[in-house]
Amino acid sequence: MKSTRTGTADPLYVIFEQHLVNFQDNEVDRKAFVSQVIQDYFAYLRVMKIIIPMSLEKSIAEELASQVQVMLLKKIYGFNSIQEFQKKASKAARTQAKRRYTRLLKVK
């Protein structure tokens, strides 16, 4: 998912990808996974000094949750779980996700 204006990856996707390849807790369900991605995305926005009005935060979180859910379904299509996807993920995919995430954090 590249931004057409800047040529850089969408921060939401980068955070999602980082969570997906480094997912550790086998007890967490998809809803909790999506929630963790959204929490990290909101934290990233705060660091970038982007303010989300409290009155809109819930509706924005709901929209983001649906987007992350779609990304998750598309990314792990054909796998029964996130853990199964991780087992099949290549080292290159993990490295690339980590590199993008690190670059995203340096933008601060």
VOTI-498476 format. One line per 5 residues: number of its first residue (from 1); for each residue x, y, z of N, C-alpha, C, O. Coordinates in steps of 0.001 Angstrom, whole numbers. Atoms other than C-alpha are relative to their C-alpha. Layout:
// VOTI-498476
NUM> X,Y,Z,X,Y,Z,X,Y,Z,X,Y,Z ~ ...
// end
This chain:
// VOTI-498476
1> 836,-1170,0,0,0,0,883,1236,0,1384,1641,1049 ~ -833,-1192,106,1903,3006,-1228,-881,1225,-170,-1906,1190,-851 ~ 670,-1269,165,769,6562,-937,362,545,-1376,1530,519,-1762 ~ -274,-489,1343,427,8082,-4391,741,1329,11,1487,1631,-920 ~ -653,-1311,-41,1624,11510,-3302,1451,-92,432,2320,538,-172
6> -1344,-1,-554,4688,10650,-1289,842,-1188,-418,2068,-1141,-307 ~ -753,1184,378,5654,7210,-2565,421,-840,1200,1206,-1778,1058 ~ -340,763,-1198,5900,5938,1005,-1180,-868,411,-2323,-615,28 ~ 1038,916,-457,3976,3144,2646,-916,692,1011,-482,1551,1778 ~ 993,-512,-932,818,3963,4575,377,-411,1425,605,-1596,1670
11> -395,344,-1373,1664,4145,8315,-893,-1074,638,-397,-1920,1383 ~ 887,1020,-565,-1399,2076,9241,412,-1385,-487,442,-2337,293 ~ -405,1288,553,-266,-709,6914,1350,-444,565,1549,-1625,851 ~ -1326,329,-545,3315,-555,8180,-140,-525,1431,492,-1516,1796 ~ 219,436,-1379,2139,-858,11787,-700,-1356,11,-338,-2235,793
16> 702,1283,119,-253,-3669,10823,972,-1125,-360,960,-2189,258 ~ -950,1007,470,2495,-5558,9003,997,-374,1107,1332,-1546,1276 ~ -927,249,-1101,4883,-5183,11956,-661,-885,1058,-46,-1829,1554 ~ 719,824,-975,2267,-6588,14329,-193,-1419,-524,-61,-2387,225 ~ 278,1315,576,1488,-9439,11955,1217,-911,14,1112,-2070,415
21> -1187,864,67,5036,-10717,11476,650,-206,1361,1415,-1154,1537 ~ -585,143,-1329,5982,-10200,15132,-1038,-347,1058,-817,-117,2247 ~ 1078,394,-904,2753,-11484,16671,507,-1079,941,1024,-2100,487 ~ -570,924,-973,3690,-13277,19887,-1036,-746,826,-818,-1908,1171 ~ 955,561,-947,595,-13962,21982,-1010,-902,-701,-1892,-413,-1406
26> 899,957,635,-1192,-17123,20835,-1413,59,563,-2346,-450,-58 ~ 1308,-76,-646,-4079,-16381,23200,-834,1181,-494,-2031,1249,-213 ~ 704,-1186,467,-5007,-13092,21513,-829,-357,-1238,-339,-992,-2171 ~ 854,250,1153,-7954,-13277,19139,132,1141,-1017,854,2111,-787 ~ -116,-1004,1068,-8398,-11263,15957,-453,1380,451,145,2389,80
31> 508,-1291,-464,-10410,-8553,17666,1057,729,840,1255,1934,685 ~ -1060,-597,-828,-7630,-7951,20206,1193,405,-857,1813,1439,-609 ~ -1085,-324,922,-5028,-8032,17419,-292,1328,-698,564,2211,-754 ~ 398,-1225,700,-6928,-5348,15492,60,1183,957,514,2264,580 ~ -25,-1060,-1001,-7290,-3297,18663,1426,460,297,1673,1657,444
36> -1397,-353,-252,-3531,-3425,19300,579,824,-1146,1326,1774,-913 ~ -479,-754,1165,-2814,-2205,15760,-533,1426,59,214,2376,-173 ~ 607,-1328,-62,-5228,705,16187,614,830,1132,872,2020,952 ~ -633,-719,-1105,-3748,1647,19572,1382,511,-399,1733,1653,-103 ~ -1330,-431,445,-256,1752,18062,-97,1097,-1063,723,2014,-1090
41> 191,-1021,1040,-1539,3773,15095,-358,1341,648,186,2377,264 ~ 341,-1236,-707,-3144,6338,17426,1223,566,715,1427,1780,728 ~ -1226,-459,-665,113,6499,19397,938,657,-1015,1543,1692,-733 ~ -827,-576,1065,1991,7121,16132,-525,1385,-397,255,2321,-571 ~ 578,-1296,363,-433,9926,15230,294,1058,1064,576,2212,740
46> -310,-944,-1072,104,11525,18641,1448,477,-88,1729,1663,84 ~ -1418,-349,127,3885,11421,18158,203,962,-1173,1043,1860,-1118 ~ -97,-885,1166,3408,13065,14769,-761,1312,209,-866,2139,-697 ~ 736,-1205,-384,1378,15754,16594,-1289,192,-799,-1697,1315,-1092 ~ 1300,-23,661,-1839,14846,14791,-1045,-226,1077,-1033,-1250,1760
51> 981,53,-1076,-4758,15514,17091,-1312,-567,-531,-1827,-139,-1564 ~ 1307,573,323,-7898,13404,16971,-960,475,1090,-750,182,2267 ~ 959,-461,-1009,-10860,15064,18693,-644,-1202,709,-973,-2207,78 ~ 583,1083,-786,-12257,12903,21490,-1378,-390,-535,-1750,-1563,-494 ~ 1343,278,507,-15725,13203,19953,25,-879,-1251,-967,-1540,-1558
56> -107,787,1230,-14482,11522,16752,833,-1269,159,853,-2111,-739 ~ -933,1116,-169,-12036,8995,18199,-673,-1366,-149,-120,-2264,-783 ~ 691,1298,69,-14578,6175,18557,-387,-353,-1435,-186,-1489,-1865 ~ 414,297,1379,-15927,6475,15003,1217,-234,-897,1165,-1056,-1812 ~ -1231,219,767,-12400,6733,13595,563,-1377,318,1014,-2087,-581
61> -493,1323,-391,-11366,3654,15577,-828,-1110,-648,-276,-2131,-1059 ~ 863,998,642,-14361,1733,14193,334,-134,-1491,396,-1244,-2019 ~ -363,37,1425,-13451,2686,10611,1358,-657,-196,1537,-1476,-1098 ~ -1327,611,82,-9817,1779,11177,-75,-1497,276,627,-2281,-362 ~ 153,1426,-319,-10890,-1545,12716,-484,-770,-1220,-6,-1872,-1491
66> 481,702,1197,-12796,-2449,9568,1104,-73,-1061,1223,-1082,-1756 ~ -1096,29,968,-9795,-1499,7411,1066,-1027,395,1558,-1771,-453 ~ -1009,954,-468,-7367,-3520,9549,-526,-1425,-141,226,-2333,-494 ~ 600,1333,149,-9775,-6476,9533,94,-470,-1449,414,-1632,-1702 ~ -108,346,1424,-9845,-6410,5716,1452,-310,-361,1723,-1279,-1070
71> -1421,255,266,-6041,-6155,5576,405,-1361,546,1132,-2109,-109 ~ -332,1280,-621,-5776,-9116,7942,-556,-1161,-807,145,-2142,-1055 ~ 608,1077,794,-8193,-11247,5932,734,-206,-1319,961,-1343,-1735 ~ -715,113,1272,-6374,-10478,2685,1407,-564,189,1883,-1357,-622 ~ -1387,410,-220,-2929,-11035,4167,110,-1475,386,1025,-2165,-64
76> -114,1392,-452,-3628,-14387,5831,-950,-922,-758,-1221,-2033,-301 ~ 892,840,805,-5975,-15711,3125,665,-1351,-281,1805,-1412,-741 ~ -537,1339,232,-5491,-19459,2893,650,-607,1227,1037,-1775,1208 ~ -571,496,-1255,-4146,-19792,6435,-1106,-40,1049,-2018,787,1025 ~ 1029,129,-1031,-6204,-20905,9421,181,965,1157,-775,1251,1878
81> -260,-894,-1123,-4560,-18542,11888,1185,901,-307,1904,704,-1286 ~ -1147,-891,129,-2044,-15766,12307,1285,-786,217,2286,-557,-463 ~ -1182,809,-300,390,-18290,13777,418,-831,-1212,1608,-952,-1501 ~ -316,789,1192,152,-20481,10664,620,892,-1071,1558,486,-1757 ~ -567,-949,953,814,-17425,8498,1447,306,353,2314,342,-520
86> -1358,-326,-445,3877,-16571,10593,977,-1131,-289,2121,-882,-669 ~ -881,1139,258,5298,-20063,10221,426,-46,-1463,1536,-472,-1782 ~ -295,35,1435,5131,-19704,6441,670,1275,-511,1204,1296,-1620 ~ -590,-1270,431,6364,-16098,6307,1517,-136,-146,2192,-710,709 ~ -1438,90,241,9821,-15795,4843,768,975,883,216,1947,1399
91> -867,-884,-783,12721,-14216,6663,81,1372,-669,162,2396,10 ~ -47,-1266,732,12828,-11564,3935,-1228,858,306,-1117,2075,453 ~ 1223,-747,-313,9206,-10594,4651,77,584,1403,-346,1718,1630 ~ -153,-486,-1379,9967,-10285,8364,982,1172,50,732,2177,716 ~ -1024,-1048,25,13077,-8208,7684,-550,1267,-631,-312,2367,-133
96> 570,-1152,685,11225,-5938,5278,-1004,723,908,-1011,1953,969 ~ 973,-607,-908,8407,-5363,7794,706,767,1108,301,1874,1462 ~ -740,-660,-1073,10904,-4524,10517,674,1273,-514,681,2295,172 ~ -670,-1165,587,12811,-2151,8214,-992,1135,-224,-692,2287,91 ~ 1015,-1029,231,9625,-298,7219,-451,629,1314,-607,1846,1413
101> 463,-494,-1304,8504,-18,10838,1054,895,635,724,1945,1186 ~ -1092,-805,-548,11903,1282,11950,80,1345,-708,271,2379,-68 ~ -17,-1238,781,11855,3851,9138,-1159,899,387,-1001,2117,476 ~ 1167,-751,-394,8354,4905,10153,229,701,1337,-169,1852,1516 ~ -251,-589,-1321,9470,5506,13737,1054,1096,-59,1053,1993,784
106> -1048,-1026,123,12465,7575,12582,-543,1304,-553,93,2347,-403 ~ 587,-1195,595,10178,10037,10802,-355,1022,1063,-440,2215,772 ~ 382,-894,-1101,9238,11510,14166,894,1160,17,749,2039,866
// end
